[in-house]
Amino acid sequence: MSSRPPVRRTTMATFVLIHGAGGTASSWDLVATELQAAGHETVAMDLPCEDDSAGLTEYRDAVIDAIGDRRDDLVVVAQSLGGFTAPLVADRVPVELIVLVTAMIPKPGERGGDWWGNVDCAEAIAAQGLPDDSEETLFLHDVPPEVLAASEPPRDQTGRVMEDPWPLDAWPDVPTRFLLCMDDRFFPPEWMRGIVRDRLGIEPDEIPGSHCAYLSQPKPMAAAILRAWDERASS
């Protein structure tokens, strides 16, 4: 667990938005617009997912570089593979809250490449009896065509980051919330609920949307993120 001095709390937060595998900073644009409209600041970055030499340290440092000298009321929001990076950031800068969005939750020493087998992810996907495992079926089935057409295409994702053991001894001592996407076919919700209970010891918050709910359901996602911050800020 990390110990750090208390930080000044205001009603305005800076939401640090970490994309998943092969994503881009712009993946968060629709959610960021909602957060900004509520009076908050957002920070998003392109992680070095196309770099064959980039591991967890480089992913963490890319986020910290994007944060810059901001230190007040930081909320780290991470989707999917971003779950391996978010706690590493919170271990280095004074984060007030971590919000995981249908995210991978690592254990100490666990490699990303081993996570899938450790939690029986393939079995959970197969149990749904989907017609195929295409990107459209698993990830994009509820994304409006016009939203998809306006989005940046995914980037290549190297496997390098999956090779590093997760380096912390425990989850950082930072309040953590989990948003469970109820239409997710890649991380099916009832299966994911058990992972959250087992690895974080908390009950997730439910929102509509698929694994790409930041595209298909940005308003409910932003509302859930804001609600998590408001509850934290008032505690």
VOBA-1610 file (N, C-alpha, C; in pm, whole numbers, padded with zeros to 5 digits, always signed):
BEGIN
Met+00084-00119+00000Met+00000+00000+00000Met+00088+00125+00000Ser+00044+00230-00070Ser+00118+00354-00077Ser+00064+00450+00027Ser+00153+00528+00091Ser+00110+00632+00182Ser+00152+00765+00125Arg+00065+00864+00134Arg+00094+00995+00079Arg+00020+01099+00160Pro+00068+01223+00164Pro+00000+01327+00240Pro-00135+01360+00179Pro-00229+01408+00260Pro-00358+01445+00203Pro-00343+01562+00107Val-00431+01568+00007Val-00426+01676-00090Val-00550+01762-00076Arg-00542+01886-00121Arg-00654+01976-00118Arg-00763+01926-00211Arg-00886+01926-00164Arg-00996+01881-00247Arg-01083+01998-00288Thr-01115+02009-00413Thr-01211+02106-00464Thr-01323+02028-00530Thr-01423+02098-00580Thr-01531+02028-00647Thr-01493+01991-00789Met-01390+02056-00845Met-01348+02026-00981Met-01237+01922-00979Ala-01249+01822-01064Ala-01148+01718-01073Ala-01078+01725-01208Thr-00963+01663-01214Thr-00896+01638-01341Thr-00906+01488-01367Phe-00978+01451-01471Phe-00997+01311-01505Phe-00890+01269-01605Val-00808+01173-01564Val-00698+01122-01646Val-00749+00995-01713Leu-00763+00998-01844Leu-00834+00893-01918Leu-00735+00803-01991Ile-00731+00675-01952Ile-00635+00578-02005Ile-00709+00478-02093His-00671+00473-02219His-00739+00384-02313His-00691+00239-02299Gly-00762+00149-02366Gly-00728+00008-02365Gly-00635-00029-02478Ala-00621-00158-02503Ala-00528-00209-02604Ala-00561-00152-02742Gly-00459-00099-02810Gly-00477-00048-02944Gly-00561+00077-02954Gly-00587+00142-02841Gly-00672+00260-02842Gly-00594+00388-02871Thr-00664+00498-02861Thr-00605+00630-02882Thr-00662+00725-02777Ala-00596+00838-02762Ala-00649+00941-02672Ala-00789+00982-02714Ser-00813+00986-02845Ser-00943+01030-02896Ser-01054+00930-02868Ser-01018+00809-02826Ser-01121+00712-02787Ser-01215+00771-02682Trp-01161+00862-02601Trp-01235+00918-02489Trp-01308+01047-02524Asp-01303+01094-02648Asp-01354+01227-02680Asp-01499+01248-02637Leu-01585+01151-02663Leu-01727+01168-02630Leu-01749+01175-02480Val-01677+01092-02405Val-01686+01096-02258Val-01624+01224-02206Ala-01509+01263-02261Ala-01441+01385-02216Ala-01530+01507-02234Thr-01605+01512-02344Thr-01695+01625-02368Thr-01798+01637-02256Glu-01851+01525-02211Glu-01949+01525-02103Glu-01886+01569-01971Leu-01767+01523-01943Leu-01698+01560-01819Leu-01662+01708-01818Gln-01618+01758-01932Gln-01584+01900-01942Gln-01709+01987-01929Ala-01819+01940-01984Ala-01944+02017-01974Ala-01990+02030-01829Ala-01948+01936-01745Ala-01980+01942-01602Ala-01879+02026-01525Gly-01785+02088-01596Gly-01692+02181-01532Gly-01559+02122-01491His-01527+02004-01540His-01403+01937-01502His-01301+01943-01614Glu-01177+01912-01580Glu-01069+01904-01677Glu-01046+01758-01713Thr-01005+01733-01835Thr-00970+01597-01876Thr-00832+01595-01938Val-00765+01482-01922Val-00634+01458-01980Val-00638+01320-02043Ala-00603+01311-02170Ala-00595+01181-02237Ala-00464+01176-02314Met-00416+01056-02338Met-00286+01041-02403Met-00287+00916-02490Asp-00199+00915-02590Asp-00175+00793-02666Asp-00068+00713-02595Leu-00103+00595-02547Leu-00003+00508-02486Leu+00087+00449-02596Pro+00208+00407-02561Pro+00302+00358-02663Pro+00274+00216-02708Cys+00150+00189-02749Cys+00110+00051-02775Cys+00170-00006-02902Glu+00223+00079-02991Glu+00286+00030-03114Glu+00436+00012-03099Asp+00489+00042-02981Asp+00633+00036-02955Asp+00669-00102-02901Asp+00750-00176-02976Asp+00789-00311-02935Asp+00875-00313-02809Ser+00928-00198-02769Ser+01013-00193-02650Ser+00940-00141-02527Ala+00814-00101-02541Ala+00742-00037-02431Ala+00671-00139-02343Gly+00705-00137-02214Gly+00640-00222-02116Gly+00560-00139-02018Leu+00529-00196-01903Leu+00445-00127-01806Leu+00506+00004-01758Thr+00638+00008-01742Thr+00703+00132-01698Thr+00679+00244-01797Glu+00694+00214-01926Glu+00674+00316-02028Glu+00527+00359-02037Tyr+00435+00268-02017Tyr+00293+00304-02016Tyr+00265+00396-01898Arg+00313+00359-01782Arg+00295+00444-01663Arg+00353+00583-01686Asp+00474+00589-01739Asp+00540+00717-01758Asp+00469+00803-01861Ala+00408+00742-01963Ala+00332+00818-02062Ala+00214+00889-01996Val+00149+00822-01903Val+00037+00883-01832Val+00087+00995-01741Ile+00193+00968-01667Ile+00246+01069-01574Ile+00295+01192-01651Asp+00355+01171-01766Asp+00398+01285-01849Asp+00277+01368-01892Ala+00168+01301-01926Ala+00048+01374-01968Ala-00014+01451-01852Ile-00005+01399-01732Ile-00056+01468-01614Ile+00024+01595-01588Gly+00153+01591-01616Gly+00238+01708-01597Gly+00246+01748-01451Asp+00229+01878-01423Asp+00243+01925-01286Asp+00109+01931-01213Arg+00004+01877-01270Arg-00125+01872-01200Arg-00115+01777-01081Arg-00161+01820-00966Arg-00155+01735-00848Arg-00282+01741-00765Asp-00378+01827-00797Asp-00499+01839-00717Asp-00613+01761-00779Asp-00678+01681-00698Asp-00803+01614-00735Asp-00793+01536-00865Leu-00693+01449-00871Leu-00675+01364-00988Leu-00762+01239-00976Val-00833+01209-01082Val-00912+01087-01091Val-00861+01010-01213Val-00811+00890-01192Val-00759+00809-01301Val-00868+00713-01346Val-00905+00722-01473Val-01009+00637-01532Val-00942+00548-01636Ala-00959+00418-01624Ala-00887+00325-01712Ala-00981+00219-01765Gln-00971+00194-01896Gln-01054+00094-01962Gln-00971-00026-02003Ser-01024-00146-01985Ser-00967-00271-02035Ser-00822-00290-01990Leu-00729-00298-02085Leu-00587-00317-02051Leu-00534-00204-01964Gly-00598-00089-01969Gly-00556+00024-01885Gly-00559-00007-01737Gly-00630-00114-01698Gly-00634-00153-01558Gly-00499-00194-01503Phe-00407-00236-01591Phe-00272-00270-01545Phe-00190-00144-01519Thr-00223-00033-01585Thr-00145+00089-01575Thr-00195+00183-01467Ala-00326+00195-01451Ala-00384+00293-01359Ala-00326+00286-01218Pro-00317+00168-01156Pro-00263+00165-01020Pro-00115+00201-01014Leu-00041+00178-01123Leu+00101+00217-01124Leu+00113+00369-01123Val+00022+00437-01189Val+00019+00583-01185Val-00016+00630-01045Ala-00117+00567-00984Ala-00160+00606-00850Ala-00054+00580-00745Asp+00040+00493-00775Asp+00151+00466-00684Asp+00257+00576-00688Arg+00251+00662-00791Arg+00355+00764-00810Arg+00306+00907-00792Val+00179+00932-00817Val+00125+01067-00802Val+00002+01060-00712Pro-00037+01174-00650Pro-00145+01172-00550Pro-00283+01163-00613Val-00324+01044-00646Val-00455+01019-00708Val-00561+01008-00600Glu-00672+01076-00623Glu-00782+01074-00527Glu-00876+00955-00548Leu-00886+00907-00672Leu-00983+00803-00703Leu-00939+00731-00830Ile-00955+00599-00832Ile-00937+00519-00953Ile-01075+00469-00995Val-01108+00488-01123Val-01232+00434-01179Val-01194+00340-01292Leu-01221+00213-01273Leu-01194+00112-01375Leu-01319+00088-01457Val-01304+00085-01588Val-01417+00065-01679Val-01396-00065-01753Thr-01476-00166-01719Thr-01463-00301-01777Thr-01316-00335-01799Ala-01239-00327-01690Ala-01093-00330-01698Ala-01034-00459-01640Met-00915-00491-01687Met-00837-00599-01630Met-00788-00556-01492Ile-00793-00648-01396Ile-00749-00620-01260Ile-00633-00714-01229Pro-00511-00662-01220Pro-00396-00750-01198Pro-00374-00784-01051Lys-00306-00895-01030Lys-00255-00932-00900Lys-00104-00911-00899Pro-00044-00895-00780Pro+00102-00878-00774Pro+00175-00989-00849Gly+00268-00949-00934Gly+00350-01044-01008Gly+00284-01103-01131Glu+00158-01074-01156Glu+00086-01132-01268Glu+00121-01061-01399Arg+00146-01138-01502Arg+00170-01081-01635Arg+00036-01067-01709Gly+00030-00963-01790Gly-00091-00944-01868Gly-00121-01062-01957Gly-00017-01123-02012Gly-00036-01238-02099Gly-00090-01360-02027Asp-00070-01366-01894Asp-00121-01478-01814Asp-00260-01451-01758Trp-00298-01323-01754Trp-00424-01284-01690Trp-00542-01358-01751Trp-00545-01368-01884Trp-00660-01427-01953Trp-00685-01570-01906Gly-00578-01649-01897Gly-00594-01786-01852Gly-00622-01796-01704Asn-00563-01707-01626Asn-00583-01710-01481Asn-00728-01685-01442Val-00798-01606-01521Val-00938-01574-01488Val-01038-01646-01578Asp-00989-01736-01664Asp-01076-01815-01753Asp-01160-01726-01846Cys-01094-01627-01905Cys-01165-01533-01992Cys-01222-01602-02116Ala-01143-01688-02181Ala-01189-01753-02303Ala-01314-01837-02276Glu-01319-01902-02162Glu-01435-01983-02128Glu-01559-01896-02108Ala-01539-01778-02048Ala-01651-01687-02025Ala-01708-01636-02157Ile-01620-01608-02252Ile-01666-01562-02383Ile-01740-01675-02455Ala-01681-01795-02453Ala-01741-01909-02523Ala-01878-01945-02468Ala-01897-01927-02337Ala-02023-01965-02273Ala-02142-01885-02324Gln-02115-01772-02390Gln-02225-01689-02441Gln-02285-01745-02570Gly-02213-01835-02637Gly-02264-01893-02760Gly-02280-01793-02872Leu-02186-01702-02884Leu-02192-01600-02990Leu-02170-01663-03127Pro-02221-01601-03232Pro-02207-01660-03366Pro-02064-01661-03418Asp-01981-01566-03373Asp-01841-01560-03414Asp-01766-01474-03315Asp-01634-01462-03336Asp-01553-01381-03244Asp-01495-01260-03317Ser-01571-01207-03411Ser-01525-01090-03485Ser-01527-00966-03397Glu-01456-00865-03441Glu-01453-00738-03369Glu-01593-00680-03357Glu-01672-00691-03464Glu-01807-00638-03462Glu-01894-00709-03359Thr-01877-00840-03346Thr-01958-00917-03252Thr-01914-00894-03108Leu-01784-00893-03084Leu-01733-00886-02947Leu-01728-00743-02891Phe-01695-00647-02975Phe-01663-00513-02924Phe-01760-00404-02969Leu-01810-00410-03090Leu-01874-00294-03152Leu-02022-00313-03180His-02082-00415-03126His-02219-00451-03165His-02322-00345-03130Asp-02293-00256-03037Asp-02391-00153-03001Asp-02344-00011-03033Val-02234+00001-03107Val-02183+00133-03143Val-02256+00183-03268Pro-02320+00299-03262Pro-02390+00351-03381Pro-02293+00366-03499Pro-02337+00331-03620Pro-02248+00338-03736Pro-02186+00475-03758Glu-02263+00580-03732Glu-02209+00714-03754Glu-02100+00749-03652Val-02113+00695-03531Val-02009+00717-03430Val-01883+00641-03467Leu-01901+00517-03511Leu-01787+00436-03551Leu-01715+00500-03670Ala-01791+00552-03766Ala-01731+00613-03885Ala-01650+00736-03850Ala-01689+00807-03745Ala-01620+00930-03705Ala-01502+00903-03612Ser-01484+00778-03570Ser-01379+00745-03474Ser-01249+00711-03545Glu-01139+00738-03475Glu-01009+00695-03528Glu-01003+00543-03530Pro-00939+00484-03630Pro-00924+00338-03630Pro-00831+00295-03519Pro-00844+00171-03472Pro-00753+00122-03368Pro-00610+00116-03418Arg-00517+00130-03327Arg-00375+00117-03359Arg-00330-00027-03334Asp-00215-00060-03389Asp-00157-00190-03359Asp-00119-00197-03212Gln-00135-00313-03153Gln-00099-00335-03014Gln+00006-00445-03005Thr+00127-00408-02964Thr+00230-00510-02947Thr+00203-00589-02819Gly+00262-00706-02810Gly+00246-00788-02692Gly+00348-00761-02584Arg+00438-00665-02609Arg+00547-00641-02514Arg+00497-00609-02373Val+00395-00524-02363Val+00347-00483-02232Val+00288-00600-02153Met+00249-00705-02224Met+00191-00823-02158Met+00296-00912-02093Glu+00423-00882-02117Glu+00530-00967-02067Glu+00579-00927-01927Asp+00550-00805-01885Asp+00602-00755-01758Asp+00517-00803-01640Pro+00578-00859-01536Pro+00502-00887-01414Pro+00452-00756-01353Trp+00329-00757-01308Trp+00277-00636-01243Trp+00356-00611-01115Pro+00419-00493-01100Pro+00526-00478-01002Pro+00485-00441-00860Leu+00362-00405-00835Leu+00325-00363-00700Leu+00300-00484-00609Asp+00320-00462-00480Asp+00295-00568-00383Asp+00146-00583-00351Ala+00071-00478-00377Ala-00074-00480-00350Ala-00137-00365-00427Trp-00269-00369-00436Trp-00340-00257-00497Trp-00312-00132-00415Pro-00289-00017-00478Pro-00257+00104-00402Pro-00371+00145-00309Asp-00334+00217-00205Asp-00431+00260-00104Asp-00506+00383-00155Val-00586+00360-00256Val-00662+00466-00322Val-00804+00415-00342Pro-00907+00493-00308Pro-01044+00448-00333Pro-01062+00409-00479Thr-01129+00297-00501Thr-01141+00242-00636Thr-01286+00204-00664Arg-01335+00242-00782Arg-01467+00203-00829Arg-01452+00127-00959Phe-01548+00042-00987Phe-01547-00038-01110Phe-01680-00021-01181Leu-01675+00019-01309Leu-01795+00030-01390Leu-01812-00096-01474Leu-01919-00167-01448Leu-01949-00294-01514Leu-02039-00267-01634Cys-01989-00292-01753Cys-02067-00266-01875Cys-02159-00385-01902Met-02288-00362-01892Met-02383-00472-01888Met-02408-00537-02024Asp-02360-00476-02132Asp-02375-00536-02265Asp-02241-00583-02321Asp-02142-00595-02234Asp-02007-00633-02275Asp-02003-00782-02309Arg-01958-00814-02429Arg-01944-00954-02469Arg-01800-01002-02458Phe-01706-00910-02449Phe-01565-00949-02436Phe-01530-00980-02292Phe-01579-00896-02199Phe-01570-00924-02056Phe-01714-00935-02004Pro-01777-01053-02019Pro-01918-01068-01983Pro-01946-01022-01840Pro-02054-00951-01816Pro-02073-00882-01688Pro-02080-00972-01565Glu-02152-01081-01572Glu-02163-01164-01451Glu-02029-01229-01417Trp-01956-01271-01517Trp-01821-01324-01496Trp-01730-01214-01440Met-01738-01094-01497Met-01653-00984-01453Met-01687-00942-01311Arg-01814-00952-01276Arg-01855-00917-01139Arg-01778-01003-01036Gly-01763-01131-01068Gly-01689-01219-00977Gly-01542-01182-00968Ile-01482-01140-01080Ile-01342-01098-01078Ile-01326-00975-00990Val-01419-00880-01002Val-01412-00757-00922Val-01423-00790-00773Arg-01516-00876-00738Arg-01533-00913-00597Arg-01409-00982-00544Asp-01355-01073-00625Asp-01240-01151-00580Asp-01114-01067-00568Arg-01091-00979-00664Arg-00962-00910-00670Arg-00962-00772-00604Leu-01078-00708-00596Leu-01084-00577-00533Leu-01169-00576-00406Gly-01253-00677-00388Gly-01338-00682-00269Gly-01446-00576-00268Ile-01493-00534-00387Ile-01597-00432-00396Ile-01707-00481-00490Glu-01822-00413-00483Glu-01931-00438-00577Glu-01922-00336-00689Pro-01928-00379-00814Pro-01918-00283-00925Pro-02046-00203-00943Asp-02031-00090-01010Asp-02144-00007-01051Asp-02182-00047-01193Glu-02309-00062-01221Glu-02356-00108-01351Glu-02387+00011-01443Ile-02341+00000-01568Ile-02377+00097-01671Ile-02413+00021-01798Pro-02492+00081-01887Pro-02520+00014-02014Pro-02398+00022-02106Gly-02397-00065-02206Gly-02293-00055-02307Gly-02203-00176-02314Ser-02134-00184-02427Ser-02042-00293-02458Ser-01903-00263-02405His-01806-00342-02451His-01667-00317-02413His-01621-00179-02461Cys-01685-00129-02564Cys-01656+00005-02617Cys-01767+00102-02579Ala-01812+00097-02456Ala-01920+00185-02411Ala-01882+00332-02415Tyr-01752+00362-02420Tyr-01710+00502-02434Tyr-01755+00558-02569Leu-01784+00470-02667Leu-01840+00511-02795Leu-01992+00496-02799Ser-02042+00386-02743Ser-02185+00356-02756Ser-02271+00420-02648Gln-02214+00442-02530Gln-02290+00496-02417Gln-02208+00601-02341Pro-02159+00705-02408Pro-02072+00800-02339Pro-02143+00879-02229Lys-02269+00911-02247Lys-02340+00989-02144Lys-02357+00909-02015Pro-02410+00786-02019Pro-02419+00709-01895Pro-02282+00681-01832Met-02181+00659-01916Met-02048+00636-01860Met-01997+00759-01789Ala-02008+00875-01852Ala-01964+00998-01789Ala-02042+01026-01661Ala-02172+01000-01664Ala-02254+01023-01545Ala-02208+00934-01429Ala-02172+00809-01459Ala-02125+00718-01354Ala-01989+00763-01300Ile-01903+00810-01388Ile-01772+00860-01345Ile-01791+00983-01256Leu-01877+01073-01296Leu-01904+01193-01217Leu-01966+01158-01082Arg-02055+01061-01083Arg-02118+01019-00958Arg-02013+00962-00863Ala-01922+00883-00915Ala-01815+00826-00831Ala-01731+00938-00771Trp-01700+01041-00853Trp-01620+01152-00801Trp-01700+01233-00696Asp-01826+01261-00725Asp-01905+01338-00631Asp-01915+01268-00496Glu-01931+01136-00499Glu-01940+01061-00373Glu-01806+01061-00301Arg-01698+01056-00376Arg-01566+01063-00315Arg-01541+01202-00258Ala-01574+01305-00335Ala-01545+01442-00293Ala-01626+01483-00170Ser-01742+01423-00153Ser-01827+01459-00040Ser-01801+01372+00082Ser-01716+01270+00068Ser-01692+01180+00180Ser-01591+01238+00278
//
